[in-house]
Amino acid sequence: MAREIKFSLVYRDMWQSSGKYTPRVDQLTEIAPVIIDMGCFDRVETNGGAFEQVNLLYGQNPNKAVREWTAPFRKVGIQTHMLERGLNALRMNPVPEDVRHLMYKVKYAQGTDISRSFCGLNDHRNLKGSVIGAKKGGMISQVALSITNSPVHTVEYYMGVVDKVVEYGCDEICLKDMAGIGRPVFLGKLVKAIKDKYPHIKVQYHGHTGPGFSVASMLEVARAGAEYLDVAIEPLSWGKIHPDVITIQAMMKDAGFLVKDINMDAYMEARRLTQKFIDDFLGYFIEPTNHFCSSLLVGCGLPGGMMGSMMADLKGFQNAINMSLRNQGKEELTLDQLVVKLFNEVEYVWPRLGYPPLVTPFSQYVKNTALMNLMHTLKGEPRWKTIDPDTMNMILGKCGTLPGKLAPEIVDIVKAKGLEFYTGNPQDAYPDDLPRYIKMMEEEGWDRGQDDEELFEFAMHERQYRDYKSGVAAQRFQKDLDAAREKAGAPIIVKRAVVEVPKFDVDKAVEKYPAAQALHAPVSGQVIWEYDVVDKSEAKTVGTKVAEGDVVCRVQTYYGMEEVKAPVSGVLVAVYPAQGESVKKNEIVAFVNPA
């Protein structure tokens, strides 16, 4: 009898890999019954990753979005799954274990059946908490292996991770081929090894189509025993996204597998609605090049979703680089030439940094380091001159164990800076923190929400949650949307009646704290508050005690980070702006009241 292959629609990741935002809850609930009517999906990826943060950026409640979005699928027996980043959970920096465990209880109560958990370094210690937390929370635990192609990422290497997470009690394994560079035959061998040793473990494959391997990979993993394949639908399938269900269903059927039929009328309606969402506003934030595959990704291994930000970075660097080249009497470089040089630099940097799989956030670390190396070398300066704190944390082992060995020159840099390598369990560096958030919610007079979901959201995304509660987030999003429409030459069709929120009430702060000293942005860029740095300082919020010289926040520029330090010891009595918001040079970002 033919073996069945089941499909999962990765509707969240389709948008995540396309642009800045995902659909609003009203749009999601509009398309949910149509996805169900398609009749071909046993699973739908509904949330996780940046989904909750995007809702907060809209100024909307992410808990309401998850509940309403998952409900129709759960009602008809279609399983829903989320994506979480292991130690980092739903954000880009490490999360205390008690907050991580609360996440699974909340998400299951909201209607999410499966937790897909990955560690960008494939460190089983970071995944242990995910497996145990998901199981205790009532969820199916699916551990995702971050797939890449390198001399150290062998079948034996991955099976070492599988052995540990199966020991911890996971139910399923996903091959997360985030850059789509997993070689088809290799992936087939890996699936066979998993199924031979653990026949009770279900296997799911997730592959982006960026360099073009993933369709062949799907056939190989299916033949090797995988049960589930992640697919997309038009108009967001292909390109840097995922293969379309129509093609994969036809291929699997021809290969002799049992697959569900596709209701094409419903498919076309889902396609129409998705395009309507794009036309409404989401298209203004979609990177156009994400519609194209690129074989250039085979060599560098970068995820396709990074191409947009990478090109923006290169455009920002191009003038400065060419000015330097002119001063050196050398020929200027075109953007295409810079792209090739950057890809070559990524190939140079990656093995020397220990072959971290190029997935969030480590893909950003490797790309940024390569970009800085490129800038310095073209100016006649040495490599490794600029290594940002996040990358240094990875090098030091604070995020987990690197798959490969660091190059001697990297070890020498660590020693020259007087830093120490961290060999402990990464989670141990981030103690439980829920009691502090409970106290803050009580002080604010905020309700912890159904199943403690508001407490969870506050503890996971404190700054964004505060902006959502204050109304600042909704106003900021509207301005962002208006600016995008204006840039595209579209009419500003939405003008909401909102109360103008001042950027920062300096007079009020000075009146309340006459001795407070202001902290100014040293450069123009984006403010970064939530930052896990080498000196173990945490994100600073109002009420935080600081010592003179402490790093309060940073400003991200095109060339790296600039630190903003406390001018005196005292208490942080006011902070602005929000995480990731732009500031100009010398703009006030905070006040410290002397102790």
C-alpha positions in Angstrom: 0.0 0.0 0.0 1.3 3.5 -0.9 2.7 5.5 2.0 1.0 8.9 2.7 2.8 12.2 2.5 1.1 15.0 4.4 1.5 18.7 3.8 1.9 21.7 6.2 1.1 25.2 5.0 3.8 27.5 6.5 1.6 30.6 6.2 3.4 32.5 8.9 6.9 31.8 7.4 5.7 32.7 3.9 5.2 36.3 5.2 8.2 36.2 7.5 10.5 35.3 4.7 9.0 37.9 2.4 9.0 41.2 4.3 8.6 43.0 7.6 5.1 42.3 8.6 2.6 39.4 8.7 -1.2 39.8 8.1 -3.4 41.3 10.8 -5.7 39.0 12.8 -8.8 40.1 10.8 -7.0 39.1 7.6 -5.9 35.8 9.0 -9.4 34.9 10.2 -10.7 35.8 6.7 -8.4 33.3 5.0 -8.5 30.5 7.6 -11.7 28.8 6.3 -10.4 29.0 2.8 -7.2 27.2 3.7 -9.3 24.6 5.4 -11.5 24.2 2.2 -8.4 23.5 0.2 -8.5 20.1 1.8 -4.9 19.2 1.3 -3.3 20.3 4.6 -2.9 18.3 7.8 -1.0 21.1 9.5 -0.7 24.9 9.3 2.1 26.9 10.8 0.2 29.7 12.5 2.5 31.6 14.9 5.9 31.8 16.6 9.1 33.5 15.3 8.3 37.2 15.0 4.5 36.7 14.8 3.8 38.0 18.3 6.3 40.9 17.9 4.6 42.0 14.7 1.2 42.2 16.4 2.8 44.3 19.1 4.3 46.6 16.4 0.8 47.0 15.0 -0.4 48.1 18.4 -2.6 45.0 18.6 -2.8 42.2 21.2 -0.8 39.1 19.9 -2.7 36.8 22.3 -6.0 37.7 20.7 -4.4 37.0 17.3 -3.1 33.6 18.2 -6.4 32.5 19.7 -8.5 33.6 16.8 -6.1 32.4 14.1 -5.7 28.9 15.5 -9.3 28.3 16.5 -10.7 27.3 13.0 -8.0 24.8 12.4 -8.2 23.1 15.8 -12.0 22.9 15.4 -11.6 20.7 12.2 -8.6 18.7 13.4 -5.9 20.4 11.4 -2.8 20.6 13.7 -1.2 24.1 14.3 2.5 24.6 14.9 4.7 27.4 16.0 8.4 28.2 15.7 10.6 29.1 18.7 14.3 29.6 18.9 15.3 27.5 21.9 17.3 29.6 24.3 16.0 32.7 22.6 12.3 31.5 22.5 10.4 34.2 20.6 13.0 36.9 20.6 16.6 37.5 19.5 18.3 37.3 22.9 18.3 34.6 25.7 15.2 34.1 27.8 15.0 32.9 31.4 13.8 29.3 31.8 10.7 30.1 33.8 9.5 32.5 31.0 10.3 29.8 28.4 8.2 27.2 30.2 5.3 29.6 30.6 5.4 30.1 26.8 4.4 26.5 26.1 1.5 26.5 28.6 0.2 29.7 27.1 0.6 28.7 23.5 -1.1 25.4 24.0 -4.0 27.0 25.8 -4.3 29.5 22.9 -4.6 26.7 20.4 -1.1 25.8 19.2 -0.5 22.0 19.1 3.1 21.7 18.1 6.2 23.5 19.2 8.9 23.5 16.6 12.1 24.3 18.5 15.5 25.0 17.0 18.9 26.1 18.3 20.9 28.0 15.7 24.0 26.1 16.9 22.3 22.7 17.3 23.4 22.7 20.9 21.2 20.0 22.6 21.5 21.8 25.9 19.5 24.7 24.5 16.9 22.3 23.2 16.5 20.3 26.4 14.5 23.1 28.0 12.3 23.3 24.9 11.5 19.6 24.9 10.7 19.4 28.6 8.8 22.7 28.5 6.7 21.7 25.5 5.8 18.3 26.9 4.9 19.8 30.3 2.8 22.4 28.6 0.8 19.8 26.7 2.3 20.3 23.3 3.9 18.0 20.8 7.6 18.6 20.9 9.2 18.9 17.5 13.0 19.6 17.5 14.3 21.2 14.3 17.8 20.5 13.2 19.4 23.7 11.6 20.6 22.3 8.3 23.7 23.6 6.5 26.4 22.2 4.3 29.9 22.1 5.8 32.7 19.6 6.5 31.6 19.3 10.2 27.8 18.9 9.5 27.8 15.2 8.8 25.0 12.7 9.3 26.9 11.5 12.4 27.0 15.1 13.7 23.2 15.5 13.4 22.5 12.1 14.8 24.4 13.1 17.9 21.9 15.9 18.4 18.9 13.6 17.5 20.1 11.0 20.1 20.1 13.7 22.9 16.7 15.3 22.1 15.1 11.9 21.7 16.5 11.0 25.2 14.9 14.2 26.5 11.5 13.0 25.1 10.9 14.9 21.8 8.1 13.5 19.6 9.3 14.6 16.2 12.3 15.9 14.2 12.2 18.6 11.6 14.9 19.3 9.1 15.0 23.1 9.0 16.7 23.8 5.8 16.5 27.6 6.3 18.8 28.6 3.4 17.7 25.7 1.2 21.4 24.6 0.7 21.0 21.1 2.2 22.0 18.7 -0.6 19.2 16.4 -1.5 21.1 13.1 -1.2 22.6 14.1 2.1 19.2 15.0 3.5 17.8 11.6 2.4 20.6 9.8 4.2 20.0 11.8 7.3 16.2 11.0 7.3 17.0 7.3 6.7 19.4 7.3 9.7 16.7 8.9 11.9 14.0 6.5 10.8 16.2 3.4 11.0 17.2 4.2 14.6 14.0 5.8 15.8 11.1 4.5 13.6 8.5 6.0 16.0 9.8 9.5 15.5 7.9 11.5 12.8 10.1 13.6 10.4 9.1 16.8 8.8 11.1 18.8 6.1 11.2 22.5 5.9 13.2 23.9 2.9 13.4 27.3 1.3 13.7 27.5 -2.5 16.4 30.2 -2.7 19.2 28.2 -4.4 16.9 25.7 -6.0 17.6 22.4 -4.1 14.5 22.0 -2.0 12.2 20.4 -4.6 14.7 17.6 -5.1 15.3 17.5 -1.4 11.6 16.9 -0.7 11.5 13.9 -3.0 14.7 12.4 -1.4 13.4 12.9 2.2 10.0 11.4 1.3 11.6 8.3 -0.2 13.7 8.0 3.0 10.7 8.0 5.3 9.7 11.6 6.1 6.0 12.0 6.8 5.4 15.8 6.5 6.5 18.4 4.0 6.3 22.2 4.5 4.8 24.0 1.4 3.6 27.5 0.4 1.0 28.9 -1.9 1.0 31.7 -4.6 1.7 34.6 -4.7 4.3 34.1 -2.1 5.7 30.6 -3.0 9.0 30.0 -4.8 11.7 32.7 -4.8 13.3 32.8 -1.4 10.2 31.3 0.2 9.0 27.7 -0.1 7.9 25.4 -2.9 4.2 25.6 -3.9 1.9 22.8 -2.8 0.6 22.2 -6.4 4.1 21.2 -7.7 5.0 19.1 -4.6 1.6 17.4 -4.6 2.0 16.5 -8.3 5.6 15.3 -7.8 4.7 13.1 -4.8 1.7 11.6 -6.6 3.8 10.7 -9.6 6.4 9.1 -7.2 3.8 6.8 -6.0 2.9 8.4 -2.6 -0.6 8.8 -1.4 -1.5 12.5 -1.2 -4.6 14.5 -0.6 -6.3 16.3 -3.5 -6.3 20.1 -3.7 -9.6 22.0 -4.0 -8.4 24.3 -6.8 -11.3 26.7 -6.3 -10.3 27.2 -2.7 -6.6 27.5 -3.8 -7.4 30.3 -6.2 -9.5 32.0 -3.5 -6.6 31.7 -1.0 -4.3 33.1 -3.7 -6.6 36.0 -4.3 -6.9 36.8 -0.6 -3.2 36.7 -0.1 -2.7 39.1 -3.0 -5.4 41.3 -1.5 -3.4 41.5 1.7 -0.3 42.4 -0.3 -2.2 45.1 -2.1 -3.7 46.4 1.1 -0.4 47.3 2.8 1.9 44.3 3.3 3.4 44.6 -0.2 5.0 47.9 0.8 7.3 46.0 3.1 8.1 43.1 0.9 11.6 42.9 -0.6 11.2 42.6 -4.4 14.2 40.3 -4.9 12.6 37.7 -2.6 10.6 36.6 -5.7 13.7 35.3 -7.3 15.8 32.2 -6.8 19.6 32.7 -6.8 22.3 30.1 -7.3 24.7 32.6 -5.7 23.3 31.4 -2.4 24.8 27.9 -2.9 28.3 29.1 -2.1 27.8 31.5 0.7 24.9 29.6 2.3 23.1 32.7 3.5 19.3 32.4 4.0 17.3 34.0 1.2 15.4 36.2 3.5 18.6 38.1 4.3 19.1 39.2 0.8 17.0 42.3 1.1 18.8 43.6 4.2 22.2 42.6 2.8 21.6 44.6 -0.4 20.5 47.6 1.7 23.7 47.3 3.8 25.9 47.1 0.6 24.2 50.1 -0.9 24.9 52.0 2.3 28.6 51.0 2.2 29.1 51.5 -1.5 29.8 55.2 -1.5 32.2 55.1 1.4 34.1 52.1 -0.1 34.4 53.8 -3.5 35.5 57.0 -2.0 38.3 55.1 -0.2 39.2 53.3 -3.4 39.4 56.6 -5.3 41.7 58.0 -2.6 43.9 54.9 -3.1 44.0 55.4 -6.8 42.0 52.2 -7.4 38.9 51.5 -9.6 35.5 51.8 -8.0 33.3 48.8 -7.5 29.8 48.2 -8.8 27.1 46.8 -6.6 27.3 43.4 -8.3 31.1 43.3 -7.7 30.5 44.1 -4.1 27.9 41.3 -3.8 30.4 38.7 -5.1 33.1 40.1 -2.8 30.8 39.8 0.2 29.7 36.3 -0.7 33.4 35.4 -0.9 34.1 37.0 2.4 31.2 35.1 4.0 32.8 31.9 2.7 36.1 33.0 4.3 34.7 34.1 7.6 32.2 31.2 8.2 34.7 28.3 8.8 36.9 30.6 10.9 34.0 31.4 13.2 33.3 27.7 13.8 30.7 26.9 11.1 27.6 28.2 12.9 24.5 27.3 10.9 23.4 30.4 9.1 20.1 30.9 10.7 18.7 33.6 12.9 20.6 35.2 14.7 23.9 33.6 13.6 23.4 34.3 10.0 23.3 38.0 10.9 26.4 37.7 13.0 28.4 36.1 10.2 27.1 38.5 7.5 27.8 41.5 9.6 31.4 40.3 10.4 32.0 39.6 6.7 30.6 43.1 5.8 32.9 44.8 8.3 35.9 42.7 7.1 35.1 43.7 3.5 34.9 47.4 4.3 38.2 47.3 6.3 40.2 45.3 3.7 39.1 47.5 0.8 40.3 50.4 2.8 43.7 48.7 3.3 43.0 47.8 6.9 43.2 44.3 8.6 40.4 41.9 8.9 38.6 41.3 12.3 39.1 45.0 13.2 35.3 45.2 14.1 33.6 42.4 15.9 30.2 43.4 17.4 29.3 42.2 21.0 26.7 39.7 19.7 29.2 38.0 17.5 31.7 38.0 20.4 29.2 36.3 22.6 28.8 33.6 20.0 32.6 33.2 19.8 32.9 33.0 23.6 30.4 30.2 23.8 27.7 32.1 25.6 25.1 31.0 23.0 26.2 27.4 23.0 29.0 25.2 21.6 30.1 26.0 18.0 30.0 23.1 15.6 33.6 23.6 14.5 36.8 25.0 15.9 37.6 28.7 16.0 40.5 29.8 13.8 43.7 30.6 15.7 43.5 34.3 14.8 40.0 34.5 16.5 41.3 32.8 19.6 44.2 35.3 19.7 41.7 38.2 19.4 39.8 36.9 22.4 43.0 36.6 24.5 44.1 40.1 23.4 40.9 41.5 24.7 41.3 39.8 28.0 38.0 37.8 27.6 37.3 34.3 28.8 35.5 31.4 27.0 32.3 30.3 28.6 31.9 26.5 29.0 28.8 26.3 31.2 25.2 25.6 30.2 24.0 28.8 28.3 20.7 28.8 30.2 22.4 29.1 33.6 23.5 32.6 32.7 19.9 33.7 32.6 18.1 33.0 36.0 14.4 32.8 36.4 12.7 36.2 36.2 8.9 35.8 36.3 8.5 37.2 39.8 9.9 40.5 38.8 7.5 40.8 35.9 4.6 39.8 38.1 5.5 42.6 40.5 5.8 45.1 37.7 2.4 44.2 36.3 0.9 44.6 39.8 2.5 48.1 40.0 1.1 49.0 36.6 -2.3 47.7 37.5 -2.3 45.3 34.5 -4.2 42.1 34.4 -2.1 38.9 33.9 -4.7 37.7 31.3 -6.3 34.4 30.6 -3.9 31.6 31.3 -1.3 34.2 32.2 -0.9 35.1 28.6 -0.5 38.8 29.2 2.2 38.1 31.8 4.0 35.9 29.3 3.9 38.6 26.5 5.2 41.2 28.9 8.0 39.0 30.1 9.0 38.0 26.5 8.8 41.4 24.9 8.8 44.0 27.6 9.6 47.1 25.6 7.3 46.3 22.7 4.5 45.4 25.2 4.8 48.7 27.0 4.6 50.5 23.6 1.5 48.5 22.7 -0.2 49.3 26.0 0.6 53.0 25.8 -0.6 53.4 22.2 2.8 54.5 20.9 3.2 51.3 18.8 -0.1 51.8 16.9 0.9 55.4 16.1 4.4 54.4 15.0 3.1 51.8 12.7 0.7 54.2 11.1 3.5 56.6 10.4 5.6 53.8 9.0 2.8 52.8 6.7 2.1 56.4 5.6 5.8 56.8 4.8 5.9 53.6 2.8 2.8 54.5 0.8 4.2 58.0 0.1 7.5 56.5 -1.0 5.6 54.2 -3.4 3.6 57.1 -4.7 0.4 55.7 -3.3 -2.3 57.8 -1.7 -2.4 58.0 2.1 -5.7 56.3 2.4 -5.7 55.6 6.1 -5.6 58.6 8.4 -6.5 57.6 11.9 -7.5 60.1 14.6 -4.8 59.6 17.1 -3.4 61.7 19.9 0.1 62.9 19.2 2.5 61.4 21.6 5.6 63.6 22.2 8.9 61.9 21.4 10.2 62.8 24.9 8.9 65.2 27.5 12.3 66.7 28.5 10.8 69.5 30.6 8.7 67.0 32.6 11.7 64.8 33.3 13.9 67.7 34.4 11.1 69.1 36.5 10.6 65.8 38.3 14.3 65.0 38.6 16.2 68.3 38.5 19.5 66.6 39.1 19.1 64.0 36.4 21.7 63.9 33.7 20.7 63.2 30.1 22.3 60.5 27.9 22.7 61.5 24.3 23.0 59.4 21.1 26.6 59.7 20.0 25.6 59.0 16.4 22.5 58.7 14.2 21.1 55.1 14.0 18.8 52.7 15.7 18.6 52.4 19.5 19.2 48.9 20.9 18.1 48.3 24.5 17.6 44.5 24.6 21.1 43.4 24.3 23.1 40.5 25.9 26.6 41.8 26.0 30.0 40.5 27.0 30.0 42.2 30.4 26.8 40.4 31.3 24.8 43.6 31.5 21.1 43.2 30.8 18.6 45.4 28.9 18.1 48.6 30.9 14.6 49.8 31.8 13.2 52.5 34.1 14.2 51.8 37.6 17.4 50.1 36.7 20.4 51.0 38.8 23.5 51.9 36.8 27.1 52.7 37.7 29.1 55.4 36.0 30.5 54.1 32.8 27.9 51.3 32.4 26.6 50.7 28.9 22.9 51.8 29.1 22.1 51.1 25.4 23.7 51.1 22.0 23.1 52.8 18.7 23.3 50.6 15.6 24.9 52.3 12.6 25.8 51.0 9.2 29.3 50.3 10.4 28.6 48.7 13.8 27.5 49.6 17.3 28.2 52.7 19.3 27.8 52.5 23.1 25.8 55.0 25.2 27.2 55.0 28.8 25.9 56.4 32.0 27.7 59.7 32.9 27.1 59.1 36.7 26.0 56.3 39.0 22.3 56.4 39.8 18.9 55.2 38.7 17.5 55.2 35.2 14.4 57.4 35.5 13.4 57.8 31.9 14.2 56.0 28.6 13.3 56.7 25.0 13.0 55.7 22.2 11.7 52.1 21.8 13.9 49.2 20.7 15.0 49.6 17.1 13.6 53.2 16.7 15.8 55.7 14.9 17.5 58.6 16.6 19.6 61.4 15.4 23.1 62.3 16.7 22.9 64.1 20.1 19.2 63.2 20.6 18.4 62.4 24.2 17.8 58.7 24.8 17.5 58.5 28.6 18.0 60.3 32.0 19.9 59.0 35.0 19.2 60.5 38.4 22.4 60.5 40.5 22.4 58.1 43.5 
